[in-house]
Amino acid sequence: MMQRKINLSINYLNVLLQVLGLMNFGTSEELKQPVVLGR
């Protein structure tokens, strides 16, 4: 039971990191290419 709980926590952290990474990537891309996005 404990092992399963730990695995769930690790999966949750991985998803969180992926989401944060995508958000950071998106904002940095926007800052680099304001003309392409029409801003």
C-alpha positions as CSV (number, residue, x, y, z in Angstrom):
1,M,0.0,0.0,0.0
2,M,2.8,2.4,0.9
3,Q,4.6,1.7,-2.3
4,R,1.5,2.5,-4.3
5,K,1.1,5.8,-2.5
6,I,4.7,6.8,-3.2
7,N,4.3,5.9,-6.9
8,L,1.1,8.1,-7.1
9,S,3.0,11.0,-5.5
10,I,5.9,10.7,-8.0
11,N,3.5,10.6,-10.9
12,Y,1.7,13.7,-9.6
13,L,5.0,15.5,-9.3
14,N,6.1,14.5,-12.8
15,V,2.8,15.9,-14.2
16,L,3.2,19.1,-12.3
17,L,6.8,19.6,-13.6
18,Q,5.7,18.9,-17.1
19,V,2.9,21.5,-16.9
20,L,5.2,24.1,-15.4
21,G,7.8,23.4,-18.1
22,L,5.2,23.8,-20.9
23,M,4.0,27.1,-19.3
24,N,7.6,28.4,-19.1
25,F,8.3,27.3,-22.6
26,G,5.2,29.0,-23.9
27,T,5.9,32.3,-22.2
28,S,9.5,32.3,-23.3
29,E,8.5,31.6,-26.9
30,E,6.0,34.4,-26.8
31,L,8.7,36.8,-25.5
32,K,11.0,35.8,-28.3
33,Q,8.5,36.0,-31.1
34,P,6.1,38.9,-30.5
35,V,5.8,39.7,-34.2
36,V,4.8,36.2,-35.2
37,L,2.0,36.2,-32.7
38,G,0.8,39.6,-33.9
39,R,1.4,41.5,-30.7
